[in-house]
Amino acid sequence: RFTTLWNVFLCIRKVVATLLLLIVFLGVVVYLYSWWAFLNFDYYYDEELDTSMYCDTLLNCFLSTIQFGVTRSAGISEAIAPAKKEDPDYYARFVFDISFFFFVMVLIRRVEIGVIVDTFSERRQEMDKARESRQERCFICNLHRSVFDQIATDAEHNGSGVRGFERHISSEHIMEAYINYIIYLKDRDFQHCTGVEKFCKKQIAEASTKWFPVNKAKSLQRAGVKLD
């Protein structure tokens, strides 16, 4: 449960800058439509409606549009009084309503949803890739499961001693043993360390993995396996 909340937090943090830019862009677009409405359609902003919209000033027109026009599913046309066929600006109002719905309700809001959905999808792919890496690769040597499993199959015929991936990570490259060794080196005084311990301690301090047996395993070396 907490892992899910943490992933949601990471996704939101990743897109917060993009969402803020989209919100600013949305505010600019709504302001332009509010300016258009203030000059031509202010009488449609009827305070006697259930939305109580005002357009006596440009600021009130903007606040009413951002509050009711953006939050209604059909856009501004659902919030303000409808235009009648005999109105002289009927067709202008038609363009106003349709363009507001397209640019604000469809385009911008769909982009916002798309950004959020894509971010969660990327996070899901990253988690799946990390899970696959933990399950299919040795954390210490980074060799794939197939290397040990394939050689283990051949070992049944030649007695090379290679027992497969599960045996490798449980008896040869044990992640917990490396963690314990790192903790041991961090607590050990540098002057009391052996030459090997000093080298590993320096590598740990530098956040380096050069002391890890990357692409190496003694069981493979004993079996005479050479990796590129």
Buried (B, 14 or more C-beta within 10 A) or exposed (E): EEEEEEBEEEBEEBBEEBBEEBEEEBBEBBBEBBBBBBEEBBEBBBEEEEBEBBBEEBEBBBBBBBBBBBEBEEBBBBBBBEBEEEBEBEEBBEEBBEBBBEBBBEEBBEBBEEBBEEBBEEBEEEEEEEEEEEEEBBBBBBBBBEBBBBBBEEBEEEEBEBBBBEBBBEEBBBEEEBEEBEEEBEEBEEEEBEEEBBEBBBBBEEEEEEBBBEEBBEBBEEBEBEEE
